[in-house]
């Protein structure tokens, strides 16, 4: 949530290009898994995936690998960090492997050398580069295997080229920079490459270059080293160039040379650059696109006129475009008129022209901006988006779904004040503005559905799998791929009009797999969660942040009832200032038998230690439990010690006082 690398961004493009980018958000990596403990999945045993069940111990994994070693062609053991080195080394017996994913596994350079020596057919590899890695320890046979790779996904935890210099035939390179600015001991890290890395990468066959940076200046220094080589040896076959950076990245002379070459010699299909490289630059006007499939202008100050000109000028064909990221582009749907503000009403003609030319969009991100539909035009943003019948992931600001005709009378009335009764002669209870509940009568519900543009939009795209509704002014206190911001901003006024009844429209999405709801001040009882839990049976990822009013959690009962229906939920992230992680909550959460990751961020919240312990015992697939609460430091340490004593080797538990 709140990161460029999570939903309608580079991940979706890489997925459509046949590259398995991780589905990362602010809660950490989101690598999906299939199959049971120590079992092969896929046809004919040619593809195998290790699950994260606690039954997948080393001996069982060894036995599985011995059984499938002669036939398996694709193997995924990502995030199986508990496996010891001798177990991982047995991978060398799987000599028919074409694709191997070891991301999240601890593998030394010597061990990697022994694993890859006999894998002559390997063409795709995913690995982590940790402290102590030395490419000089790789054998000549290992280097030969690396030289045949077509695709490499490499996560860097130290400044290094990793195995990239050995991969002379790469066509797809995906880099994830996760280097910390300081070591665990508090020492300042250096952006210089590790000793023995004088060799430079080979990019001559590269078609896709993707880099995602975590916050930190060391990551910025290291990515510049990669780009410097790319500027000297820019491949003419480069078709996809994507760099996802939190905040700004200073442009160097090497990158300027790179772009000058690309403007003259390269025609791109996928494109994403840091906002600081595009704002005020003429680069976008001169860049050549041919049948683009993914474009990102995240956080760029680009007007609606500039956007449509960049995409449609000269009769460009945008039917091939499947991913468009306009996150944080506050003026992208506003006409190029002086003195316009980001909060002004959008120009629906700009949006309509854009959508009409890109009807095959699968991933669209319009979050982190105020996209307010005009009261006078009679056209709602959701009505325009309803043309996109192929959408699979959608990210919208909360204020964009507000129906002004239905709730406009209440927009200027402070939340929490009472509205007068419709009949002066009765003693009926006053209605609290901003505390709407789901319509109880069927005729009320039917009337709402006929009026709501958001209901109509979701009804027209029932196959939607990823949905985000995020407040325009929302910033996570613990972002994953964005710089931390200490200041908090009040919700957009229009977002107060979005109630439980509106959010309940999500219950129409029977194939929904991932849902994020952040900064919805108009939510009161959370009755919409119950509707979503009952209908969206395939939901695997749920993230709630600043859901409802900022004080006491009023939706706890609805959330607990929702969780009893979420049998396939794998990831749950809650960011609420006053969240009580009590026995009631953990009892309900125990019904989520597939849960793998839990993250609770609550500055003024608390937890019940015995409830946490009971929950961990029941959820056998849990591998991550992060609790950032207002509990005392002693209570946090006591809980961690209890977990360690009970010996859960697969569980990464962290309990911190915020």
Beta strands, then each sheet from edge to edge (+ up, - down):
strand 1: 47-49
strand 2: 74-76
strand 3: 99-101
strand 4: 124-129
strand 5: 151-156
strand 6: 172-177
strand 7: 208-213
strand 8: 240-244
strand 9: 267-272
strand 10: 288-296
strand 11: 323-325
strand 12: 363-365
strand 13: 393-397
strand 14: 418-419
strand 15: 431-432
strand 16: 466-470
strand 17: 514-520
strand 18: 541-547
strand 19: 571-575
strand 20: 580-581
strand 21: 597-601
strand 22: 606-607
strand 23: 624-629
strand 24: 652-657
sheet 1: 1+ 2+ 3+ 4+ 5+ 6+ 7+ 8+ 9+ 10+ 11+ 12+ 13+ 16+ 17+ 18+ 19+ 21+ 23+ 24+
sheet 2: 14+ 15-
sheet 3: 20+ 22+
end
